[in-house]
Amino acid sequence: LFDRHGHGSSKQVAVGRSSVGWVDLVCGILLACNLFDKRHIVKFIPFPASRARITDEYNNPYYTPEYFCDVVCSGDLIKFV
């Protein structure tokens, strides 16, 4: 899944008791649910598209403070900050 969809994992988070998420801070979270069941469920949770990358006159990226983010997980709650 990582290679096929271009998902670059930045960090991993444990979500609840039976789920794990691989976080790509640019795209979103690839979430594997029900890890202890016979049939696992894989979901993709996209991040908001409101984060814009600005480039300078030489086409080099300039990142505004609003561009930087992180993902925090507490129990079953995933928070995008």
All heavy atoms as an XYZ file, in Angstrom:
645
protein
N       0.811     -1.204      0.000
C       0.000      0.000      0.000
C       0.848      1.259      0.000
O       0.499      2.249     -0.600
C      -0.931      0.005      1.217
C      -2.113     -0.960      1.142
C      -2.834     -1.016      2.463
C      -3.054     -0.604      0.035
N       1.977      1.220      0.705
C       2.820      2.411      0.766
C       3.382      2.746     -0.609
O       3.370      3.894     -1.028
C       3.963      2.221      1.753
C       3.520      2.173      3.188
C       3.663      1.020      3.928
C       2.961      3.288      3.791
C       3.256      0.973      5.242
C       2.548      3.249      5.104
C       2.697      2.087      5.839
N       3.881      1.739     -1.318
C       4.478      1.974     -2.630
C       3.433      2.319     -3.688
O       3.636      3.201     -4.505
C       5.271      0.749     -3.088
C       6.501      0.521     -2.236
O       6.984      1.494     -1.621
O       6.966     -0.631     -2.183
N       2.319      1.631     -3.670
C       1.298      1.816     -4.693
C       0.649      3.201     -4.623
O       0.356      3.820     -5.619
C       0.217      0.755     -4.542
C      -0.744      0.768     -5.696
C      -1.813     -0.297     -5.634
N      -1.418     -1.493     -4.916
C      -2.274     -2.288     -4.303
N      -3.546     -2.018     -4.310
N      -1.868     -3.363     -3.680
N       0.449      3.721     -3.422
C      -0.254      4.992     -3.268
C       0.686      6.147     -2.928
O       0.228      7.257     -2.707
C      -1.330      4.869     -2.195
C      -2.368      3.850     -2.533
N      -3.274      4.027     -3.558
C      -2.626      2.627     -2.019
C      -4.054      2.970     -3.646
N      -3.682      2.106     -2.724
N       1.986      5.899     -2.860
C       2.928      6.971     -2.576
C       2.828      7.505     -1.162
O       3.094      8.663     -0.912
N       2.423      6.664     -0.224
C       2.266      7.063      1.172
C       3.634      7.013      1.850
O       4.235      5.964      1.947
C       1.279      6.127      1.875
C       0.888      6.550      3.248
N      -0.154      7.426      3.458
C       1.385      6.251      4.458
C      -0.286      7.619      4.759
N       0.640      6.915      5.377
N       4.132      8.147      2.308
C       5.412      8.209      3.003
C       5.182      8.308      4.494
O       4.762      9.346      5.000
N       5.397      7.254      5.220
C       5.104      7.219      6.649
C       6.080      8.089      7.434
O       7.283      7.914      7.362
C       5.162      5.781      7.151
O       4.875      5.732      8.523
N       5.555      9.061      8.178
C       6.359      9.924      9.030
C       6.404      9.424     10.461
O       7.387      9.607     11.152
C       5.782     11.346      9.031
O       5.706     11.855      7.733
N       5.313      8.819     10.900
C       5.237      8.286     12.257
C       4.116      7.260     12.335
O       3.298      7.163     11.427
C       5.034      9.408     13.271
C       3.689     10.117     13.159
C       3.577     11.345     14.041
C       3.194     11.022     15.442
N       2.937     12.185     16.271
N       4.090      6.517     13.423
C       3.047      5.533     13.653
C       2.330      5.904     14.945
O       2.938      6.413     15.874
C       3.635      4.119     13.811
C       4.328      3.603     12.580
C       5.725      4.148     12.418
O       6.434      4.336     13.390
N       6.128      4.407     11.200
N       1.021      5.619     14.998
C       0.233      5.870     16.191
C      -0.623      4.653     16.492
O      -1.124      3.992     15.588
C      -0.670      7.121     16.044
C       0.145      8.382     16.005
C      -1.567      7.033     14.839
N      -0.757      4.346     17.779
C      -1.674      3.299     18.217
C      -3.022      3.959     18.467
O      -3.121      4.958     19.176
C      -1.165      2.638     19.489
N      -4.068      3.399     17.864
C      -5.412      3.960     17.979
C      -6.275      2.923     18.679
O      -6.590      1.882     18.105
C      -5.996      4.310     16.598
C      -7.363      4.933     16.748
C      -5.060      5.228     15.839
N      -6.641      3.204     19.899
C      -7.432      2.249     20.660
C      -6.634      0.992     20.966
O      -5.411      1.003     21.036
N      -7.341     -0.124     21.118
C      -6.691     -1.385     21.474
C      -6.314     -2.237     20.273
O      -5.431     -3.084     20.358
C      -7.611     -2.205     22.366
C      -7.877     -1.555     23.688
C      -8.763     -2.432     24.510
N      -9.142     -1.731     25.727
C     -10.063     -2.150     26.549
N     -10.721     -3.265     26.275
N     -10.340     -1.469     27.628
N      -6.994     -2.034     19.149
C      -6.781     -2.962     18.036
C      -6.545     -2.270     16.698
O      -6.815     -2.856     15.652
C      -7.978     -3.904     17.919
O      -9.134     -3.160     17.590
N      -6.034     -1.049     16.718
C      -5.780     -0.342     15.463
C      -4.431      0.353     15.519
O      -3.972      0.755     16.588
C      -6.868      0.699     15.195
O      -8.126      0.101     15.102
N      -3.832      0.491     14.346
C      -2.573      1.220     14.229
C      -2.655      2.083     12.970
O      -3.279      1.704     11.990
C      -1.354      0.260     14.191
C      -1.374     -0.614     12.967
C      -0.058      1.007     14.303
N      -2.050      3.254     13.061
C      -2.077      4.157     11.920
C      -0.686      4.581     11.514
O       0.170      4.811     12.371
N      -0.453      4.640     10.204
C       0.797      5.153      9.664
C       0.500      6.543      9.135
O      -0.344      6.715      8.258
C       1.327      4.246      8.564
C       1.770      2.925      9.086
C       2.988      2.611      9.601
C       0.995      1.733      9.149
N       3.018      1.299      9.973
C       1.793      0.730      9.716
C      -0.317      1.408      8.790
C       1.341     -0.558      9.925
C      -0.780      0.132      9.001
C       0.055     -0.836      9.556
N       1.190      7.527      9.660
C       0.884      8.928      9.378
C       1.842      9.480      8.334
O       3.054      9.400      8.494
C       0.983      9.770     10.671
C       0.663     11.224     10.373
C       0.073      9.214     11.748
N       1.284     10.016      7.268
C       2.019     10.807      6.293
C       1.540     12.235      6.521
O       0.388     12.558      6.233
C       1.705     10.348      4.879
C       2.455     11.128      3.813
O       3.005     12.200      4.118
O       2.487     10.668      2.667
N       2.399     13.092      7.062
C       1.979     14.432      7.461
C       1.599     15.319      6.292
O       1.082     16.416      6.483
C       3.067     15.092      8.305
C       3.255     14.471      9.686
C       4.453     15.073     10.385
C       2.007     14.622     10.534
N       1.804     14.863      5.066
C       1.389     15.623      3.895
C       0.008     15.171      3.419
O      -0.842     15.990      3.090
C       2.424     15.487      2.760
C       1.948     16.179      1.503
C       3.764     16.036      3.202
N      -0.230     13.854      3.395
C      -1.463     13.302      2.806
C      -2.537     12.939      3.825
O      -3.676     13.356      3.699
C      -1.151     12.069      1.996
S       0.001     12.357      0.671
N      -2.184     12.098      4.800
C      -3.180     11.610      5.744
C      -2.700     10.378      6.478
O      -1.503     10.105      6.561
N      -3.637      9.618      7.010
C      -3.339      8.445      7.838
C      -3.856      7.194      7.150
O      -5.007      7.136      6.712
C      -4.002      8.567      9.220
C      -3.544      9.836      9.928
C      -3.720      7.341     10.073
C      -4.298     10.126     11.199
N      -3.005      6.189      7.050
C      -3.398      4.863      6.596
C      -3.664      4.062      7.867
O      -2.744      3.795      8.642
C      -2.279      4.241      5.767
C      -2.605      3.000      4.978
C      -3.709      3.281      3.972
C      -1.375      2.496      4.270
N      -4.927      3.731      8.115
C      -5.351      3.134      9.378
C      -5.712      1.671      9.187
O      -6.554      1.339      8.349
C      -6.554      3.904      9.928
C      -7.063      3.527     11.301
C      -6.026      3.865     12.368
C      -8.364      4.258     11.593
N      -5.065      0.796      9.946
C      -5.378     -0.638      9.941
C      -6.179     -0.933     11.206
O      -5.688     -0.767     12.313
C      -4.115     -1.471      9.904
N      -7.429     -1.353     11.017
C      -8.343     -1.600     12.136
C      -8.559     -3.096     12.339
O      -8.327     -3.888     11.439
C      -9.693     -0.943     11.864
S      -9.611      0.799     11.512
N      -9.038     -3.458     13.523
C      -9.385     -4.849     13.868
C      -8.203     -5.789     13.650
O      -8.344     -6.833     13.015
C     -10.592     -5.323     13.072
C     -11.792     -4.428     13.255
O     -11.951     -3.789     14.289
N     -12.624     -4.363     12.249
N      -7.059     -5.438     14.167
C      -5.857     -6.239     13.940
C      -5.943     -7.642     14.526
O      -5.250     -8.543     14.070
C      -4.642     -5.516     14.510
C      -4.276     -4.206     13.809
C      -3.113     -3.550     14.516
C      -3.928     -4.480     12.361
N      -6.782     -7.844     15.536
C      -6.871     -9.157     16.175
C      -8.005    -10.010     15.611
O      -8.219    -11.127     16.051
C      -7.018     -8.997     17.682
C      -5.853     -8.257     18.292
C      -6.015     -6.987     18.810
C      -4.582     -8.820     18.309
C      -4.943     -6.303     19.359
C      -3.507     -8.146     18.850
C      -3.684     -6.878     19.370
N      -8.732     -9.501     14.624
C      -9.784    -10.271     13.962
C      -9.200    -11.005     12.749
O      -8.082    -10.729     12.329
C     -10.916     -9.352     13.488
C     -11.670     -8.729     14.654
O     -11.486     -9.182     15.798
O     -12.438     -7.779     14.404
N      -9.971    -11.916     12.196
C      -9.505    -12.638     11.006
C      -9.466    -11.739      9.784
O      -8.661    -11.922      8.894
C     -10.412    -13.842     10.735
C     -10.224    -14.947     11.733
C     -11.023    -16.154     11.361
C     -10.783    -17.251     12.371
N     -11.410    -18.507     11.994
N     -10.373    -10.751      9.715
C     -10.426     -9.836      8.572
C     -10.078     -8.431      9.052
O     -10.818     -7.828      9.812
C     -11.816     -9.831      7.935
C     -12.199    -11.196      7.431
C     -13.405    -11.116      6.549
N     -13.022    -11.772      5.304
C     -13.287    -11.314      4.122
N     -13.932    -10.198      3.970
N     -12.920    -11.974      3.046
N      -8.953     -7.940      8.582
C      -8.527     -6.585      8.926
C      -9.209     -5.590      7.999
O      -9.575     -5.925      6.872
C      -7.014     -6.421      8.777
C      -6.229     -7.487      9.464
N      -6.355     -7.767     10.792
C      -5.310     -8.348      8.989
C      -5.538     -8.742     11.117
N      -4.892     -9.130     10.031
N      -9.349     -4.380      8.475
C      -9.918     -3.303      7.663
C      -8.859     -2.219      7.537
O      -8.260     -1.803      8.530
C     -11.182     -2.725      8.324
C     -12.252     -3.794      8.465
C     -11.704     -1.534      7.520
C     -13.441     -3.371      9.285
N      -8.597     -1.766      6.315
C      -7.642     -0.697      6.071
C      -8.407      0.500      5.518
O      -9.155      0.370      4.558
C      -6.536     -1.133      5.086
C      -5.593      0.012      4.807
C      -5.777     -2.334      5.633
N      -8.227      1.649      6.174
C      -8.910      2.874      5.769
C      -7.871      3.962      5.528
O      -6.787      3.922      6.094
C      -9.853      3.368      6.863
C     -10.939      2.417      7.253
C     -11.748      2.994      8.381
C     -12.799      2.013      8.865
N     -13.568      2.560      9.985
N      -8.239      4.927      4.724
C      -7.397      6.098      4.529
C      -8.149      7.320      5.031
O      -9.285      7.574      4.623
C      -7.019      6.283      3.056
C      -6.156      7.486      2.825
C      -4.848      7.498      3.271
C      -6.654      8.605      2.203
C      -4.044      8.610      3.081
C      -5.865      9.717      2.004
C      -4.553      9.714      2.446
N      -7.529      8.078      5.935
C      -8.118      9.298      6.477
C      -7.319     10.468      5.914
O      -6.178     10.696      6.328
C      -8.079      9.294      8.019
C      -8.793      8.058      8.572
C      -8.688     10.584      8.556
C      -8.603      7.852     10.056
N      -7.885     11.225      4.978
C      -7.144     12.350      4.391
C      -7.102     13.546      5.336
O      -7.989     13.724      6.177
C      -7.938     12.676      3.134
C      -9.321     12.231      3.434
C      -9.192     11.049      4.359
N      -6.069     14.364      5.189
C      -5.963     15.599      5.954
C      -6.660     16.718      5.202
O      -6.872     16.627      3.991
C      -4.501     15.966      6.178
C      -3.816     15.101      7.186
C      -2.468     14.857      7.091
C      -4.498     14.530      8.241
C      -1.816     14.078      8.018
C      -3.862     13.733      9.170
C      -2.519     13.510      9.057
N      -7.013     17.800      5.895
C      -7.649     18.937      5.208
C      -6.752     19.496      4.114
O      -5.534     19.547      4.252
C      -7.839     19.965      6.325
C      -7.675     19.232      7.602
C      -6.852     18.018      7.322
N      -7.349     19.928      3.039
C      -6.601     20.465      1.903
C      -6.306     21.952      2.057
O      -5.812     22.581      1.147
C      -7.381     20.237      0.622
N      -6.582     22.522      3.217
C      -6.425     23.957      3.407
C      -4.970     24.382      3.583
O      -4.670     25.563      3.584
C      -7.226     24.412      4.628
O      -6.723     23.771      5.789
N      -4.066     23.425      3.726
C      -2.659     23.768      3.920
C      -2.017     23.969      2.553
O      -1.892     23.056      1.773
C      -1.932     22.663      4.684
C      -2.538     22.429      6.045
C      -1.877     21.298      6.793
N      -1.853     20.084      6.007
C      -0.783     19.312      5.881
N       0.335     19.615      6.474
N      -0.827     18.213      5.166
N      -1.597     25.179      2.281
C      -1.016     25.494      0.970
C       0.482     25.711      1.092
O       0.954     26.314      2.045
C      -1.670     26.744      0.404
N       1.217     25.192      0.114
C       2.659     25.417      0.057
C       2.911     26.537     -0.943
O       2.437     26.496     -2.068
C       3.384     24.148     -0.367
C       4.885     24.302     -0.340
C       5.543     23.021     -0.690
N       5.482     22.861     -2.138
C       5.986     21.849     -2.800
N       6.567     20.873     -2.144
N       5.906     21.771     -4.095
N       3.667     27.514     -0.527
C       3.964     28.671     -1.363
C       5.396     28.541     -1.864
O       6.272     28.075     -1.145
C       3.795     29.968     -0.542
C       2.367     30.057      0.000
C       4.136     31.189     -1.370
C       2.167     31.149      1.008
N       5.639     28.950     -3.105
C       6.996     28.917     -3.642
C       7.491     30.344     -3.883
O       6.700     31.264     -4.125
C       7.050     28.126     -4.961
O       6.135     28.698     -5.877
C       6.707     26.669     -4.736
N       8.808     30.515     -3.819
C       9.394     31.827     -4.089
C       9.645     31.996     -5.590
O       9.221     31.166     -6.398
C      10.676     32.037     -3.266
C      11.766     31.045     -3.619
O      11.632     30.308     -4.619
O      12.778     31.002     -2.891
N      10.345     33.058     -5.978
C      10.544     33.332     -7.405
C      11.403     32.296     -8.111
O      11.403     32.183     -9.330
C      11.132     34.738     -7.618
C      12.523     34.914     -7.059
C      12.537     35.444     -5.631
O      11.491     35.508     -4.979
O      13.624     35.778     -5.171
N      12.171     31.477     -7.339
C      13.004     30.421     -7.920
C      12.343     29.048     -7.831
O      12.971     28.033     -8.042
C      14.363     30.380     -7.226
C      15.084     31.704     -7.287
C      15.218     32.476     -6.147
C      15.607     32.194     -8.481
C      15.866     33.699     -6.181
C      16.249     33.410     -8.535
C      16.379     34.162     -7.381
O      17.002     35.376     -7.437
N      11.059     29.032     -7.483
C      10.261     27.820     -7.336
C      10.720     26.940     -6.176
O      10.469     25.743     -6.154
C      10.212     27.029     -8.648
C       8.928     26.230     -8.763
O       7.927     26.570     -8.137
N       8.950     25.192     -9.562
N      11.407     27.523     -5.203
C      11.767     26.812     -3.975
C      10.603     26.913     -3.001
O       9.974     27.970     -2.896
C      13.021     27.418     -3.336
C      14.242     27.225     -4.196
O      14.411     26.187     -4.806
N      15.088     28.241     -4.265
N      10.297     25.824     -2.284
C       9.145     25.885     -1.378
C       9.408     26.803     -0.181
O      10.494     26.831      0.382
C       8.976     24.432     -0.927
C      10.283     23.798     -1.153
C      10.943     24.522     -2.287
N       8.407     27.572      0.144
C       8.403     28.384      1.357
C       7.202     27.926      2.168
O       6.072     27.942      1.676
C       8.268     29.868      1.009
C       7.964     30.719      2.213
C       8.951     31.023      3.135
C       6.683     31.199      2.442
C       8.669     31.781      4.252
C       6.395     31.962      3.551
C       7.387     32.259      4.449
O       7.106     32.992      5.557
N       7.434     27.482      3.361
C       6.363     26.941      4.185
C       5.907     27.985      5.195
O       6.687     28.471      5.995
C       6.823     25.676      4.905
C       7.204     24.573      3.958
C       8.529     24.288      3.678
C       6.229     23.835      3.308
C       8.875     23.276      2.784
C       6.562     22.826      2.426
C       7.889     22.553      2.176
O       8.218     21.573      1.304
N       4.628     28.305      5.151
C       4.065     29.226      6.129
C       3.883     28.485      7.448
O       3.828     27.248      7.476
C       2.702     29.751      5.645
O       1.815     28.646      5.500
C       2.832     30.482      4.328
N       3.767     29.179      8.572
C       3.565     28.494      9.863
C       2.320     27.614      9.884
O       2.281     26.612     10.587
C       3.436     29.651     10.856
C       4.150     30.783     10.217
C       3.947     30.614      8.737
N       1.306     27.960      9.099
C       0.088     27.157      9.063
C       0.303     25.799      8.396
O      -0.523     24.909      8.519
C      -1.019     27.908      8.310
C      -1.494     29.147      9.018
C      -0.611     30.353      8.746
O       0.197     30.327      7.790
O      -0.703     31.325      9.499
N       1.402     25.639      7.659
C       1.667     24.394      6.945
C       2.070     23.265      7.889
O       1.803     22.108      7.632
C       2.761     24.624      5.900
C       2.998     23.431      5.004
C       2.182     23.193      3.918
C       4.032     22.542      5.260
C       2.385     22.107      3.091
C       4.241     21.451      4.434
C       3.410     21.242      3.362
O       3.616     20.163      2.566
N       2.721     23.591      8.993
C       3.254     22.571      9.895
C       2.152     22.004     10.773
O       1.291     22.730     11.260
C       4.389     23.151     10.735
C       5.540     23.576      9.880
C       5.695     24.892      9.506
C       6.441     22.642      9.402
C       6.746     25.280      8.695
C       7.490     23.010      8.582
C       7.637     24.343      8.228
N       2.177     20.684     10.971
C       1.119     20.016     11.710
C       1.672     18.767     12.377
O       2.821     18.392     12.188
C      -0.019     19.637     10.764
S       0.509     18.456      9.508
N       0.819     18.125     13.159
C       1.160     16.852     13.780
C      -0.137     16.103     14.043
O      -1.229     16.663     13.963
C       1.928     17.067     15.084
C       2.696     15.825     15.511
O       2.679     14.818     14.769
O       3.310     15.846     16.577
N       0.002     14.846     14.357
C      -1.131     13.996     14.693
C      -0.912     13.461     16.093
O       0.181     12.999     16.430
C      -1.267     12.830     13.684
C      -2.300     11.835     14.153
C      -1.616     13.361     12.326
N      -1.964     13.557     16.908
C      -1.909     13.074     18.283
C      -3.060     12.094     18.463
O      -4.155     12.321     17.960
C      -2.056     14.251     19.272
C      -2.012     13.764     20.697
C      -0.986     15.288     19.034
N      -2.799     11.013     19.176
C      -3.834     10.023     19.414
C      -3.971      9.787     20.910
O      -2.978      9.579     21.605
C      -3.493      8.723     18.693
S      -4.810      7.528     18.825
N      -5.213      9.828     21.398
C      -5.508      9.547     22.801
C      -6.686      8.582     22.828
O      -7.812      8.970     22.520
C      -5.840     10.848     23.529
O      -6.200     10.577     24.861
N      -6.407      7.336     23.160
C      -7.455      6.319     23.143
C      -7.923      6.073     21.718
O      -7.141      5.726     20.856
N      -9.231      6.278     21.476
C      -9.797      6.088     20.130
C      -9.867      7.383     19.336
O     -10.348      7.396     18.209
C     -11.219      5.510     20.242
C     -11.216      4.086     20.737
O     -10.167      3.425     20.627
O     -12.261      3.620     21.231
N      -9.395      8.491     19.902
C      -9.500      9.796     19.268
C      -8.203     10.159     18.547
O      -7.131     10.142     19.136
C      -9.819     10.865     20.314
C      -9.926     12.292     19.813
C     -11.156     12.448     18.940
C      -9.983     13.250     20.986
N      -8.319     10.474     17.257
C      -7.181     10.937     16.466
C      -7.370     12.429     16.278
O      -8.427     12.879     15.807
C      -7.125     10.243     15.088
C      -6.988      8.740     15.256
C      -5.973     10.812     14.268
C      -7.111      7.986     13.949
N      -6.358     13.217     16.618
C      -6.469     14.667     16.521
C      -5.402     15.204     15.584
O      -4.238     14.883     15.706
C      -6.287     15.281     17.905
C      -7.032     16.539     18.105
C      -7.025     16.912     19.563
C      -8.194     17.807     19.797
N      -8.195     18.342     21.117
N      -5.817     16.020     14.630
C      -4.932     16.687     13.687
C      -4.692     18.088     14.237
O      -5.614     18.884     14.356
C      -5.610     16.736     12.318
C      -4.852     17.479     11.276
C      -3.741     16.909     10.673
C      -5.231     18.748     10.887
C      -3.049     17.588      9.698
C      -4.539     19.427      9.917
C      -3.439     18.855      9.316
N      -3.440     18.375     14.614
C      -3.122     19.695     15.194
C      -2.076     20.400     14.359
O      -1.284     19.791     13.696
C      -2.630     19.570     16.654
C      -3.744     19.127     17.556
C      -1.452     18.628     16.772
